[in-house]
Amino acid sequence: MLRHFLHATAVLCALVVSPLPVSAQGDLPALIQALGDAKGYGELEKAVDALAATGDSAAVPALTALGDGNLYTAKADGTVVIAAESGGNLALTDPLTGESLGTEPSAAYERIRVNNRLRRAIRAAIGALTLMSPKPETRFAAAEAVYKSRDAGALEVLEDALARETVPRVRATMELARAAIQLSGAADDAIKLAALDIVTERGGRESLALLGQVSANASPAVAEAAQAAVKKIQANLRWWSVLQNAIYGISLGSVLLLAAIGLAITFGVMGVINMAHGEMVMIGAYTTYVVQEVIRTSFPYLFDVSVLIALPLAFLVAGAIGIAIERGIIRFLYGRPLETLLATWGLSLVLQQAVRSIFGPTNREVGNPSWMSGAFDIGQISLTYGRLWIIVFALIVFTALMLMLRRTPLGLQMRAVTQNRRMAASMGIRTPWVDAMTFGLGSGVAGLAGVALSQIDNVSPNLGQGYIIDSFMIVIFGGVGNLWGTLVGAFTLGVVNKFLEPYAGAVLGKILVLVFIILFIQIKPRGLFALKGRAVEQ
């Protein structure tokens, strides 16, 4: 008797601590095999529902492979396997254990095909099966999947998951998923009204779509409450749209700031209209490409820091080319603005053709490191990490230049030459040397801009041409030679462009901005922040 009691106790303990339902442990292989034995989409959907009903998360890999088109059956005996194409053959994996089953010819296996309705059922099933995961991130993603699918079959599992959930963020998402299912089903009005409050608090366009369906298929009381919720969400989305345009405008402004800040230095100090400034940006982008190619082939483990390695190299390469241009061409054309403009425009064509000859005319791929990839949500808007880092980088470059101009001898000499070149020369400042260093500095900063732009734009010989006109507009609008004016001008034009685009379009928006700047210059010819000095004021 004691032996039988101990045996029964052990079995009971095993059942209690088992992470899977008892029936699922024995039925799961047969249920997965049913995916391959199904005749038509209807039977296949029933097999998916049966797997979801087990509550066994071990079925998730097979369902995921089915949704991705990677679940196959053997033509010989109908065995179900996960397969991935590998050199004309299939690399096989057991759908339950994940063990490798070797490689077989593709002709020996047939893919299990699904349609859009089945994909929705698969997503709902995966969401239900992963609601019990020990990882909060997995449970959160599962609750989001159930919310989007609104599958009533997941409600029971969702209720069980809610009873166990302790993480506030995950619990809130599960409650939202339950509310969505209740609104889509045949629940009482009291339950639907409570669910409406939860969905309204979530907001967003998905909630609007859900509430639109509720308004069409509900009692008058629920329909009226749903319409009021729709108006509230729409008003909230309008405010989020304004904030989104502002953030996107700041993001565009940071790109324009990087492209224009180097031009503000050369144009402000030297008075040179450098039409080849965009090509310095292009050279910085191609320097990034070369650095990444070397890292890919020789040091792949350094890829995540490739952008950081490219920054000083792009500054040095573009800066050295800028000094060579100033010493070889520009210094012979001071005081002759038309000839300088034509010479630098011709130089820009030469540099573009040189890059085409070396790298080819097609776009080159520059990858994003992991810390610049992906996006994050702020309320109802999404911002990429790449854009965020470019905003931060633009402000760092601006701050570094301001400190250099105010705290270093070169900065002091540059400001002196800007305000009164003749007086600076009479005080012993070597203005030709300052000119060369200034042109090199402006070109180097343009190279830094190229590194940043390579992360969000195509790297091609025409990369800089898209920013040269905007750069000149920003410098003139903000005040020639004034970095604060460049900062304000870049962010102002970026935000204005983003607010005009939804109404006027990208091209007409730029035209309106150009007209505004022309009218503004008529009132303030020296820009927002005019430099002071005897030579400037004359």
Secondary structure, DSSP 8 states (H G I E B T S, - for coil): -HHHHHHHHHHHHHHHH-SS-HHHHHHHHHHHHHHHH--HHHHHHHHHHHHHHHT-GGGHHHHHHHHHT-EEEETTT--EEEEEEETTEEEEE-TTT--EEEEEEGGGEEE----HHHHHHHHHHHHHHTTT-SSHHHHHHHHHHHHHH--GGGHHHHHHHHHH---HHHHHHHHHHHHHHHHHTT--HHHHHHHHHHHHHH-SHHHHHHHHHHHHSS-HHHHHHHHHHHHHHHHHHHHHHHHHHHHHHHHHHHHHHHHHHHHHHHHHHH----TTHHHHHHHHHHHHHHHHHHHHHH-GGGGGGHHHHHHHHHHHHHHHHHHHHHHHTGGGSTT-HHHHHHHHHHHHHHHHHHHHHHH-SS-B-----GGGSSEEEETTEEEEHHHHHHHHHHHHHHHHHHHHHHHSHHHHHHHHHHH-HHHHHHTT--HHHHHHHHHHHHHHHHHHHHHHHTTTS-BSTTTTHHHHHHHHHHHHHH-TT-HHHHHHHHHHHHHHHHHHHHHH-HHHHHHHHHHHHHHHHHH-TT-SS---SHHHH-
